[in-house]
């Protein structure tokens, strides 16, 4: 009898161990996952068995991991609450965000990278809310991203909306195109005492009613801006403005260098507080080229400020050195 009991316990032990080993992989998250237009979100999101949507893949991707696109397809809107890279650089993945926001970043201290993605609201008016919205997080990098056709009513209708209530975040936009959005290309509008650092490199922000706007909104914010080698143009829209910093409260420090601020129907560059340094730019074809409603707009003396209905004047000139 004792032999039978021993064999029974051995069989149970083997069964239990096998069950644990079998169930473990189902709960694991991969460091890298894949999506495909012919995938299925019931798949494990591996290269040979990809998922169909970003939302399906992100739930199976470990924090700090990466989602890649196998083909140029539409992969749906996604909310990001952990550090992640979504990289479709060689395949140009897409998000059609009709009636919603393409990507929402809302996780404490997360670092998010979006690369090689087209985010489009579709052709019908009033459908898209925002292309990308960042509510909280440590950093967001948009690299080779195209965002277009978002037309919801203000304060929405932006390619990129940055509106944290607290904390410090850095948003960097490299080699991207933000175009044909009803409200703005980039709107920084914190809802509390937050710190936002915005960096724009080699990008085209064109045919939006507002190009780049930073608005403290009466909160004790700390806002910084760097625009380099970029174009901000309203496409002759009579309501359009290029780069505007509204800082009745809080602090603002920024620079616009080696860029084209052209064909904005209202203002090319405008600040109402803080300090903006301007150098090596073409500021032309605007309603008012430069406008200082408060603070100081300092030129390095090497800007082309001409051909505006009203050119305006800088407050200070300093040597580039």
N, C-alpha and C positions, 0 to 999 in steps of 0.2 A: 504493500500500500504506500509506503514511504516513497518508493521509486515513482509511482504514478503521480504523487503530489509534487515531487521535485520536477517531473517533466511538465506538469501543468503550470507551475510557477515559471519555469523557463519559457514556455510558450507564451504566457502572458507578458513576460518581460520583453521578449522579442517583438511582440505585437505592439506594445506601448512605445518602444524605442522607434520602431518603423513609423508609427503614426506621428511622433514628434518630428522625425527627420523629413517626413513627407509634407507636413504643414508649414515648416519653417520658410521655404522659399516663397510661398504664397504671400507672406507678410513682408518680405524683403523689398527694398526699393533699390533700383539700379542707379549707378552713377551717371550712366548715359542711356538715353532712350531715343526712339525714332518714331516719326509720324509719316504717313503716306496717304495720298488721296484714295488709295484702295485698301487702306488699313481698317482695323476694327478695334474699338476701345475695349473689347473683351480680351484682346491679345495682351501679352506681357510687355508690349512696346519694344521688343528687341528688334535688331536689324532685319531679321528674317520673318518676324511676326510683329509688324509695326502697329501702332495705334492710329486712329483716324483724326483725332483732335488734340490741340494743345491741352485742353482741360482734362482729357483722358490720360495724356502722357504725364502731366505734372503730378498727378496723384501717385504715379509709379516711379517717380524720379526723386532721388535723395536730395536733401538740402545741399546746395552748392554744386549740384549736378548740372547736366546739359541735355537739352532736347535738340535733335537735329532733324532736318527735313530730307526725305529721300527723293521727293519730286515736287514740282511747282504746283501746289494745290492750295485750296482754302482750308484752313485748320481751325477756324472758329475763335470766338472771343475767349479770354481767359482771365481769371483773377489770380494774382500771384501773392502768396503770403509767406514765402520762404525764398532764400537766395537761390537763384536759378539763372542759367544762360539758355536762351532760345536762339539758336544759330541756324539760319537758312541761307547763308551767304552765297553758296554756289547753286542754289536751287530756287531762290526767291519765293519762299513761302508767303502765304497771304492770309489776311483776316478780313472777311466781309462783315462789318459791324453795323448792319441795318437796325436802327432803333435801339442801339445800346452803345457801350464803350468798348473799344477793341481790347485794351489791356488795362487792368486796374492793378496797381501795386499798393499793397496795404499790409505790410508786415514789419514789425519792430526790428530795426537794425539789419534789414535785408539788403543784399547787393544783387541787382538785377541787370542783365545784359540782353538787349534785343538787337539782333544783327540780321541784315538781309531780309527784311520783312516789309511787305506792302500792307498797309492798314487803310481800308477804303470803306466809306459809309454807303456807297452806292449812289446812283444817279438821281434818285428822287429827293426832293426837298424835305427837310424836317426829319430825316430818318436817323442819322448818326448823332450820338450824344457827344463823345469826345474820342479822339484816337487813342491817346494814352492819358491816364489819370494817376497821379501819385499822391496818395494820402499820407503814407508813412513809409519809412525805409531809410537806409543810410546812403545808398547810391543807386543811380539809374544811368545806364549808358545806352543811348540810341545810336547805332552805327549802321550806316547805309540803309536807312529806313525811309520809306515813302508814306506819308500820311495825307489823305485828301478827302474832301467833300463832306466834312462834318458840319451840320447846319442847324443843330438844336438852338433854342433861344439862350441868350446870355443868362448866366455866366458860362454856359456850356457852348458847344459849337466850336471847340478848339482842336487843333492837332494835338497839342500837349497842354494839359491842365495840371498845375502843381499847387495843391492847397492843403498843406499839413496844418495841424492845430498846435503842434509843438515839435521839439527835437531839432536836429540838424541834418540836412541832406544836401547832396551834391548831384545835380543833373547835368550830364554831358551829352551834347548832340553833335555827332561827327558825320560829315559826308552824307547828309540827309536832305530830303526835299519835303517841305511842308507847304501844301498848296491848296487853294480854293476852299478854305474853311471859313464859315460865315463870320465867326467872332474873332478868332485869333490863331496865329501860328503857335506862339508859346505864351501862356498866361500864368504868371506866378501870383497867386492870391491866397496867402495863408489865412487861416481862420483863427489864429492865435499867435502867441509870441514864439514863432519858429525862426530858424535860420536856414536860408536857402541860398546855395551857391549854384549859379547857372552859367554853363560854359558852352559856347556855340562855335564850332570850327568848320570851315569849308562847307557851309550848308546854304541852301537856297530856300528862303522863306518868302514866298511870292503869292500874290493874289489872295491874301487874307485881309479882312477889314482892319485888323490890328496885327502888326508883325510880331513884335516882342514887347510884352507889357509886364512890368513888375509893380504890384500895387500892395502897399503895406496894410491898407484897409483899416487904418486906425489902431492897429496892434503894434506892440513893441517888437517888431521884426528886425532881423539883420539880413539884408539882401545884398548879394554881390552878383556882378554880371561881367562876363568877358565874351565879346563877339570878335572873331578873327577870320579874315579871308572869306567873308560870307556876303550874300546879297539879301537885303530886306526891301521888298518892293510891293506896293499895293496894286500894281498894274493900273495906275491912273484912277483907281476908285476914289471918288471925291471925299469919302469918309475915312479913308485908310490913313493909318499912321505907321511909322517905321518902328523906332525903338523909343519906348516911353517908360519912365520911372516915376510913379506916384508915391511919394513917401512923406505924407503929412506926419506920420509917427514912425518910430524906428530909425534905422540907419540904412544908407545905400551908398555903395562904392562900385563903380563900374568902369569899363573901358570898351571902346569900339575902335578897332584898328584894321587898316588894310581892307576895308569893306566898301560895298556900294549900297548907299541908302538913297534909293531913287524912286521917283514916280509914286509918291504917297500923297494923296490929295490933301491931307491935313498937315501933319508934322512929319519931318524926317526924323529928327532927334528932339526929344523933350524931356526935361526933368522938373520936378517941383520940390526937390530937396536932395541933400547928399552931394556927391561929387562924381562927375563923369569925365574921364579922360578920352580924348578923341585924336586919332592920328592916322595919316595916310589914307583917308577915305575920300570917296566921291560922294558928295551930298548934292543932288541935283534933281530937278523936275518935281520937287515937292511943293505943297502949298506954302509952308514955312520950313525953311531948311533946318535951323536950330532955334529952339525956344527954351528959355530958362525962366521958369515960374518960381524958382527958389533953389537954393544951393548954388553950385558952381559947375560950369561946363568948361573944362580946360582943354585948349588945343595945343598940339605940339607944333603948330604953325605950318604943317605940310598937308592940310586937307584941301581938296578942291570943293569949295563952297560957292556955287554959282548956278544960275539957270533955274532958281526957285522963284515962285511968285513973290515971296519975301525971303531973302537969304537969312536974316537974323544975325546975331552976333554972339560970339563966345564971351565968357566973362573974364578969362585969363589966357595968356599965351606963355608957354614955357618952352625951353629948349628940349628937344628929344633926348638929349644926353642926361 
